[in-house]
């Protein structure tokens, strides 16, 4: 099958391009979103492009912007690029409040193309659809060849209209796509990237799932976690438990400083901040550290072993032999004494 290639001179009478051929070819520049001759639709990220607001007089204002509108998966119709160069302000042409029930309305960009839809029109407009008033109102469906911009919660009788921004973003092929939430784009094509605005994490599409490739939390202070302690009583002491997880790799740091009412029993243990890989059932050491006797100015090396769901704490005695910690070993614990254990590079399940 022969098809037109862009751009070839028509001096011999062919090719003769139509608008749909040009639109589908230009879709090459935009992010793929599941349709072979389409593109991901959305607003260009940044600024206030196509942002919707409603004032006290129930006037809808839509900010100027640039967007891509894809007609959907059921048609070979190519996507449209639209540019609104000045803010659009219009008044709701329906009664704004139902006397009994609230409703949800929508504001959207609508492309009208007579060659494709028989509408007799060739333009793009800001459109508005009022929802059906109900005790639990439902948002109307977005019409075909349209891009949803906002939903409007219109209360019964009177009151302010609450605007919920429904814009999604689009970028060029190979670009990093900002998304407000995970549901804005599903995993479908290897190599796409998205910037999660809700979690501040960069993710890559594997074709089946989104995987984290960069997390700025790695470069911030370690977050805390709350371990479950066994045979350790904090009392008037302090417990500092922090962690750092990068993908399937875990570091942790636990510092227990004794105070009034603190106590330790035989083989003290604690739960790790995440579940280690099953291989640690055979290679059980998952921590090193030190114990400090503040009154005797003495320290002992500590070892943490993964036993079941807990990390048990042992120490090296003077022999040296790995020995069980008790209330009196390696010394009688008192205020100011410290147990410090840390794990590095632990593989997670």
DAFEN-V197816 format. One record per residue. N is the residue number from 1. PHI is phi as a letter, one per 30 degrees, with the letter a starting at -180 (* if undefined). PSI is psi in whole degrees, 0 to 359 (none if undefined). OMEGA is omega in degrees with one decimal (999 if undefined). Layout:
BEGIN
n:N phi:PHI psi:PSI omega:OMEGA
n:N phi:PHI psi:PSI omega:OMEGA
END
This chain:
BEGIN
n:1 phi:* psi:129 omega:176.5
n:2 phi:c psi:145 omega:176.3
n:3 phi:b psi:161 omega:-173.8
n:4 phi:d psi:138 omega:172.7
n:5 phi:c psi:141 omega:177.9
n:6 phi:c psi:141 omega:-16.2
n:7 phi:c psi:132 omega:179.4
n:8 phi:b psi:135 omega:178.1
n:9 phi:d psi:145 omega:-178.8
n:10 phi:c psi:29 omega:-176.7
n:11 phi:d psi:334 omega:178.5
n:12 phi:c psi:7 omega:179.4
n:13 phi:j psi:345 omega:175.2
n:14 phi:b psi:153 omega:2.0
n:15 phi:d psi:163 omega:172.8
n:16 phi:c psi:108 omega:-175.7
n:17 phi:d psi:143 omega:167.7
n:18 phi:c psi:170 omega:-174.4
n:19 phi:d psi:321 omega:-177.3
n:20 phi:d psi:323 omega:176.3
n:21 phi:d psi:317 omega:-179.6
n:22 phi:d psi:319 omega:-179.5
n:23 phi:d psi:315 omega:-177.9
n:24 phi:d psi:322 omega:178.0
n:25 phi:d psi:321 omega:-179.9
n:26 phi:d psi:343 omega:176.5
n:27 phi:d psi:343 omega:175.5
n:28 phi:e psi:329 omega:-176.2
n:29 phi:d psi:345 omega:-170.8
n:30 phi:c psi:159 omega:-177.9
n:31 phi:d psi:135 omega:176.3
n:32 phi:d psi:144 omega:179.9
n:33 phi:b psi:32 omega:172.0
n:34 phi:j psi:352 omega:-178.7
n:35 phi:c psi:126 omega:-170.7
n:36 phi:e psi:322 omega:-178.9
n:37 phi:c psi:20 omega:-179.7
n:38 phi:c psi:196 omega:179.2
n:39 phi:a psi:160 omega:175.3
n:40 phi:d psi:128 omega:178.3
n:41 phi:d psi:155 omega:179.3
n:42 phi:l psi:180 omega:-179.6
n:43 phi:c psi:146 omega:174.6
n:44 phi:d psi:130 omega:-176.9
n:45 phi:d psi:155 omega:177.8
n:46 phi:j psi:142 omega:176.3
n:47 phi:i psi:207 omega:-174.0
n:48 phi:c psi:23 omega:-176.5
n:49 phi:e psi:122 omega:178.5
n:50 phi:h psi:29 omega:175.6
n:51 phi:d psi:138 omega:-174.5
n:52 phi:c psi:138 omega:172.7
n:53 phi:b psi:158 omega:178.3
n:54 phi:b psi:129 omega:-179.2
n:55 phi:c psi:181 omega:-177.8
n:56 phi:d psi:341 omega:177.2
n:57 phi:c psi:10 omega:178.7
n:58 phi:i psi:33 omega:170.8
n:59 phi:d psi:131 omega:176.1
n:60 phi:c psi:128 omega:174.5
n:61 phi:c psi:131 omega:176.8
n:62 phi:c psi:126 omega:-177.7
n:63 phi:d psi:152 omega:176.0
n:64 phi:e psi:149 omega:-179.8
n:65 phi:a psi:179 omega:179.5
n:66 phi:b psi:137 omega:-177.1
n:67 phi:b psi:165 omega:172.9
n:68 phi:c psi:128 omega:179.0
n:69 phi:c psi:117 omega:178.8
n:70 phi:c psi:130 omega:-174.0
n:71 phi:d psi:347 omega:176.4
n:72 phi:k psi:181 omega:-172.3
n:73 phi:d psi:349 omega:-172.3
n:74 phi:c psi:12 omega:-175.5
n:75 phi:b psi:148 omega:173.7
n:76 phi:d psi:6 omega:-179.1
n:77 phi:d psi:128 omega:-179.0
n:78 phi:d psi:161 omega:-178.5
n:79 phi:d psi:156 omega:-177.6
n:80 phi:c psi:140 omega:171.0
n:81 phi:c psi:130 omega:-177.5
n:82 phi:b psi:145 omega:178.0
n:83 phi:b psi:119 omega:175.2
n:84 phi:c psi:112 omega:-167.6
n:85 phi:d psi:351 omega:177.9
n:86 phi:b psi:153 omega:179.0
n:87 phi:e psi:142 omega:179.3
n:88 phi:c psi:126 omega:179.2
n:89 phi:b psi:128 omega:-179.3
n:90 phi:b psi:162 omega:179.3
n:91 phi:c psi:139 omega:176.4
n:92 phi:e psi:130 omega:-177.0
n:93 phi:c psi:18 omega:175.0
n:94 phi:b psi:163 omega:176.0
n:95 phi:e psi:122 omega:-170.3
n:96 phi:d psi:338 omega:-176.9
n:97 phi:b psi:130 omega:171.5
n:98 phi:d psi:142 omega:-176.8
n:99 phi:d psi:347 omega:-174.3
n:100 phi:b psi:315 omega:-171.2
n:101 phi:b psi:154 omega:172.7
n:102 phi:d psi:171 omega:175.9
n:103 phi:a psi:168 omega:176.2
n:104 phi:b psi:125 omega:178.2
n:105 phi:c psi:165 omega:178.2
n:106 phi:b psi:151 omega:174.6
n:107 phi:b psi:136 omega:-173.2
n:108 phi:a psi:164 omega:170.8
n:109 phi:c psi:131 omega:179.2
n:110 phi:c psi:124 omega:174.3
n:111 phi:c psi:129 omega:179.0
n:112 phi:c psi:117 omega:-175.6
n:113 phi:b psi:107 omega:-174.6
n:114 phi:e psi:324 omega:-178.9
n:115 phi:d psi:335 omega:-177.0
n:116 phi:c psi:326 omega:-173.3
n:117 phi:c psi:356 omega:179.5
n:118 phi:i psi:22 omega:-175.7
n:119 phi:d psi:344 omega:-174.1
n:120 phi:i psi:6 omega:-176.4
n:121 phi:b psi:155 omega:177.1
n:122 phi:b psi:85 omega:-176.9
n:123 phi:a psi:181 omega:171.2
n:124 phi:b psi:140 omega:-176.6
n:125 phi:b psi:157 omega:167.0
n:126 phi:d psi:122 omega:-175.2
n:127 phi:c psi:160 omega:-176.3
n:128 phi:b psi:134 omega:175.0
n:129 phi:b psi:126 omega:177.8
n:130 phi:d psi:138 omega:176.7
n:131 phi:d psi:178 omega:179.6
n:132 phi:c psi:124 omega:178.1
n:133 phi:d psi:138 omega:179.5
n:134 phi:a psi:162 omega:176.5
n:135 phi:e psi:321 omega:173.4
n:136 phi:b psi:83 omega:-172.0
n:137 phi:d psi:153 omega:179.5
n:138 phi:c psi:139 omega:179.0
n:139 phi:d psi:134 omega:178.9
n:140 phi:d psi:155 omega:174.9
n:141 phi:d psi:146 omega:176.5
n:142 phi:d psi:128 omega:-178.7
n:143 phi:d psi:163 omega:177.4
n:144 phi:d psi:155 omega:179.6
n:145 phi:h psi:38 omega:-177.7
n:146 phi:b psi:156 omega:177.2
n:147 phi:b psi:117 omega:-178.6
n:148 phi:d psi:135 omega:179.5
n:149 phi:c psi:319 omega:-175.8
n:150 phi:a psi:155 omega:168.4
n:151 phi:c psi:146 omega:-175.8
n:152 phi:b psi:119 omega:175.8
n:153 phi:d psi:107 omega:-176.5
n:154 phi:c psi:113 omega:-177.8
n:155 phi:d psi:161 omega:176.1
n:156 phi:d psi:149 omega:173.4
n:157 phi:i psi:294 omega:-176.9
n:158 phi:a psi:178 omega:176.8
n:159 phi:j psi:169 omega:-176.1
n:160 phi:d psi:146 omega:175.7
n:161 phi:d psi:126 omega:179.1
n:162 phi:c psi:124 omega:-177.5
n:163 phi:c psi:126 omega:173.7
n:164 phi:c psi:120 omega:-179.0
n:165 phi:d psi:122 omega:179.8
n:166 phi:c psi:12 omega:-179.0
n:167 phi:d psi:142 omega:167.1
n:168 phi:c psi:163 omega:-173.9
n:169 phi:c psi:160 omega:171.2
n:170 phi:b psi:155 omega:-179.8
n:171 phi:b psi:173 omega:178.8
n:172 phi:d psi:163 omega:175.0
n:173 phi:e psi:129 omega:-179.5
n:174 phi:i psi:354 omega:-179.9
n:175 phi:d psi:163 omega:176.1
n:176 phi:c psi:121 omega:-173.2
n:177 phi:c psi:119 omega:172.3
n:178 phi:d psi:137 omega:175.5
n:179 phi:b psi:141 omega:179.9
n:180 phi:d psi:321 omega:178.7
n:181 phi:b psi:167 omega:-176.4
n:182 phi:e psi:325 omega:-175.7
n:183 phi:d psi:355 omega:-179.6
n:184 phi:d psi:334 omega:178.3
n:185 phi:a psi:131 omega:-179.7
n:186 phi:d psi:154 omega:174.9
n:187 phi:d psi:131 omega:-177.6
n:188 phi:a psi:338 omega:-172.9
n:189 phi:b psi:123 omega:-179.7
n:190 phi:e psi:137 omega:172.2
n:191 phi:j psi:351 omega:175.9
n:192 phi:d psi:153 omega:179.6
n:193 phi:b psi:145 omega:175.3
n:194 phi:b psi:148 omega:178.2
n:195 phi:c psi:109 omega:-178.2
n:196 phi:d psi:107 omega:-179.1
n:197 phi:d psi:337 omega:-179.2
n:198 phi:d psi:334 omega:-178.8
n:199 phi:c psi:352 omega:179.4
n:200 phi:i psi:38 omega:-177.4
n:201 phi:b psi:140 omega:175.6
n:202 phi:c psi:130 omega:-176.2
n:203 phi:b psi:154 omega:177.7
n:204 phi:c psi:138 omega:177.6
n:205 phi:d psi:121 omega:177.3
n:206 phi:d psi:357 omega:-172.6
n:207 phi:j psi:339 omega:179.4
n:208 phi:b psi:338 omega:-177.6
n:209 phi:a psi:165 omega:175.2
n:210 phi:c psi:126 omega:-179.5
n:211 phi:c psi:139 omega:179.9
n:212 phi:d psi:130 omega:175.9
n:213 phi:c psi:343 omega:177.8
n:214 phi:a psi:131 omega:-179.8
n:215 phi:b psi:111 omega:-178.1
n:216 phi:d psi:344 omega:177.4
n:217 phi:d psi:338 omega:177.7
n:218 phi:d psi:330 omega:-175.7
n:219 phi:c psi:9 omega:179.1
n:220 phi:c psi:180 omega:177.6
n:221 phi:e psi:143 omega:179.3
n:222 phi:d psi:134 omega:176.1
n:223 phi:d psi:157 omega:178.8
n:224 phi:d psi:161 omega:168.7
n:225 phi:b psi:161 omega:-176.9
n:226 phi:c psi:98 omega:178.9
n:227 phi:d psi:152 omega:170.2
n:228 phi:d psi:122 omega:-175.6
n:229 phi:c psi:140 omega:172.9
n:230 phi:b psi:130 omega:-176.6
n:231 phi:i psi:27 omega:172.2
n:232 phi:b psi:123 omega:178.2
n:233 phi:c psi:120 omega:-176.5
n:234 phi:d psi:317 omega:-178.5
n:235 phi:h psi:232 omega:178.5
n:236 phi:d psi:9 omega:177.3
n:237 phi:d psi:195 omega:179.2
n:238 phi:b psi:149 omega:176.3
n:239 phi:b psi:121 omega:174.7
n:240 phi:c psi:119 omega:179.4
n:241 phi:b psi:112 omega:-179.5
n:242 phi:b psi:162 omega:-175.2
n:243 phi:b psi:163 omega:171.7
n:244 phi:b psi:117 omega:178.9
n:245 phi:c psi:125 omega:175.8
n:246 phi:b psi:105 omega:-176.1
n:247 phi:h psi:241 omega:-178.6
n:248 phi:c psi:22 omega:-180.0
n:249 phi:c psi:134 omega:-174.7
n:250 phi:b psi:134 omega:164.0
n:251 phi:c psi:147 omega:175.0
n:252 phi:b psi:161 omega:178.7
n:253 phi:b psi:126 omega:-179.8
n:254 phi:b psi:125 omega:178.8
n:255 phi:b psi:118 omega:179.1
n:256 phi:c psi:113 omega:179.5
n:257 phi:c psi:123 omega:-175.5
n:258 phi:d psi:144 omega:174.0
n:259 phi:b psi:190 omega:178.2
n:260 phi:d psi:129 omega:179.6
n:261 phi:i psi:354 omega:176.0
n:262 phi:d psi:150 omega:-179.5
n:263 phi:a psi:158 omega:176.7
n:264 phi:b psi:139 omega:177.5
n:265 phi:c psi:191 omega:-177.9
n:266 phi:d psi:132 omega:-177.4
n:267 phi:h psi:70 omega:175.4
n:268 phi:d psi:148 omega:-178.2
n:269 phi:a psi:166 omega:-178.5
n:270 phi:a psi:157 omega:177.8
n:271 phi:d psi:138 omega:177.7
n:272 phi:d psi:164 omega:-178.5
n:273 phi:d psi:345 omega:177.0
n:274 phi:a psi:164 omega:-175.8
n:275 phi:d psi:117 omega:177.9
n:276 phi:d psi:161 omega:179.0
n:277 phi:d psi:150 omega:-178.0
n:278 phi:d psi:338 omega:-178.4
n:279 phi:d psi:341 omega:180.0
n:280 phi:d psi:357 omega:171.8
n:281 phi:d psi:334 omega:178.8
n:282 phi:c psi:326 omega:178.6
n:283 phi:c psi:88 omega:-160.6
n:284 phi:d psi:348 omega:-177.4
n:285 phi:d psi:122 omega:-179.3
n:286 phi:b psi:22 omega:178.5
n:287 phi:a psi:149 omega:172.5
n:288 phi:b psi:163 omega:177.9
n:289 phi:l psi:205 omega:-177.1
n:290 phi:a psi:150 omega:171.0
n:291 phi:c psi:146 omega:-175.9
n:292 phi:b psi:126 omega:174.2
n:293 phi:c psi:105 omega:-172.8
n:294 phi:d psi:328 omega:-177.8
n:295 phi:d psi:324 omega:-179.0
n:296 phi:c psi:355 omega:-179.6
n:297 phi:h psi:48 omega:-176.1
n:298 phi:b psi:147 omega:176.6
n:299 phi:b psi:157 omega:174.7
n:300 phi:b psi:144 omega:177.5
n:301 phi:d psi:139 omega:-179.9
n:302 phi:c psi:154 omega:175.5
n:303 phi:b psi:137 omega:175.9
n:304 phi:c psi:126 omega:179.6
n:305 phi:c psi:135 omega:174.6
n:306 phi:d psi:117 omega:178.1
n:307 phi:b psi:107 omega:-175.1
n:308 phi:i psi:236 omega:-177.5
n:309 phi:c psi:8 omega:-175.3
n:310 phi:b psi:159 omega:170.9
n:311 phi:c psi:114 omega:179.9
n:312 phi:c psi:144 omega:-174.2
n:313 phi:c psi:122 omega:176.0
n:314 phi:c psi:168 omega:177.2
n:315 phi:b psi:159 omega:173.7
n:316 phi:c psi:124 omega:175.9
n:317 phi:d psi:188 omega:-174.1
n:318 phi:d psi:351 omega:-174.2
n:319 phi:d psi:309 omega:1.5
n:320 phi:c psi:139 omega:176.7
n:321 phi:b psi:143 omega:175.9
n:322 phi:d psi:126 omega:-170.1
n:323 phi:b psi:150 omega:179.5
n:324 phi:d psi:132 omega:171.9
n:325 phi:d psi:139 omega:174.2
n:326 phi:b psi:186 omega:178.5
n:327 phi:d psi:339 omega:-178.0
n:328 phi:b psi:7 omega:-179.7
n:329 phi:b psi:135 omega:5.7
n:330 phi:d psi:356 omega:175.0
n:331 phi:a psi:174 omega:174.9
n:332 phi:d psi:118 omega:-171.3
n:333 phi:d psi:141 omega:-177.2
n:334 phi:b psi:171 omega:-179.4
n:335 phi:e psi:133 omega:-179.7
n:336 phi:j psi:343 omega:177.1
n:337 phi:d psi:157 omega:-173.5
n:338 phi:b psi:139 omega:165.7
n:339 phi:c psi:121 omega:-178.5
n:340 phi:b psi:121 omega:179.0
n:341 phi:b psi:139 omega:178.4
n:342 phi:b psi:149 omega:176.1
n:343 phi:b psi:145 omega:-176.1
n:344 phi:b psi:133 omega:173.0
n:345 phi:i psi:35 omega:-179.9
n:346 phi:d psi:127 omega:177.4
n:347 phi:d psi:135 omega:-177.0
n:348 phi:c psi:162 omega:179.9
n:349 phi:d psi:none omega:999
END
